[in-house]
Amino acid sequence: MQRLVTAELDLELGSSVDLILQVAAAQQVPVADEQLTFTQGDRVYTPTEIIDQSGSRLHRFTGEAGVLEIRYEARIDGPTPMGRTSDLEAITYLRPSRYCQSDEVFQQARRQFKGLHGTELIAAVSDFVATSTTYTPGLSHGTDSAVTTLMTGQGVCRDYAHVVIALLRAMDMPARYAACYAPGLQPMDFHAVAEAYHDGAWYVIDATRLANRRSLVRIATGRDAADCAFLSYHGGYVGLQRMRVDAWLMPEAQEFTSTDAGSAASADPAAHPAADDFTELVQIA
C-alpha cells in the first residue's frame, strides 16, 4: 500500500520563539522518500529531531520574527511493523488525562456499557460516539475535553477521539490518541483517531466515520491531543497564516513525483471511507 502525504504551514512569528512541530510520519512508519523543510526567505532552519517513547518525531528549533514556511512530503510504502506494548505503557493509557477525564465519566460509562468487554465494548463505544456526536467544524475549541463534548454533542475528530478514549479507560480498557494523515478524508486536514488495546494489539476507532482506517499514516501517539499537537511554541507570538494538508492512497504501479501531491485524480478509491467496514477490528497500517 503506497500512500502520499503532504503538509504546508505558513507561520507569522512575532519575535524569537521556540517551535516544536509534529508533522512528520512516526518513526515506525515505512517511509520511502521524505522531505521536511523550514525556510524563512533565504534562511533555512535545521531542527533538532526528538523521538518520544511511542515513536513520534518532534522537530524543534528557535525561529526568528517573520514568515516561516514549513513544507513536508513523504511517500510511505507497505505496512507499518507492529511494536510490542509494555506493561507501563498499558497502565499509562488507563489513567485519566487532560482531555480524557475517564474518572469524570466513570459512572456514565459503567451504566451505559455494563457487562461489555473486549470487542463488544469497542463496538458499543464506537457506535455510541458516532451516533451521539455531530461533526461541527469551527464550533469546538482547542480546550474542549471529552466531558465538554459529551455535554454539547458536537465537535471535530479530536473531540470524537477524546470521548472514545475516556469511555474506554473508564471501562478498564487502555486507550490512546493518534494523530494521522488520512487519505480520502473530507474535509481534508490532520486527522485524529482513538486506539483501544485488546488481546495484545492496538485497534483503531474512528467514530467520525470520515476516513478509511486501513490507509491512515501515523504521525504521533499519546494520551490525548496535548501530546500530539502538530504545533506548539513557547516564548513568543505565532500566527497560523495558512495550512494545507493532503493525503492519497496510490495505485501500486504508480511512482511518486512532486506533481502527484496536487492530483486528486491519482487517488485510489479504496481510500474512501465507504470502503471501510467499521464493525471490523483494524490496526493502523
GIURFEN-V606903 format. One record per helix or strand of 2 or more residues. SS is the DSSP state (H for helix, E for strand). FROM is the first residue (numbers start at 1). TO is the last residue. If there is no record, write none. Layout:
ss = [SS,SS]
from = [FROM,FROM]
to = [TO,TO]
//
This chain:
ss = [E,E,E,E,E,E,E,H,H,H,E,H,E,H,E,E,E,H,E,H,E,E,H,H,H,H]
from = [2,17,31,43,48,57,66,87,106,118,134,146,154,157,175,191,201,213,217,225,231,238,258,264,269,273]
to = [13,21,40,44,51,63,77,92,112,132,135,152,155,170,181,198,205,215,222,227,234,250,262,266,271,275]
//
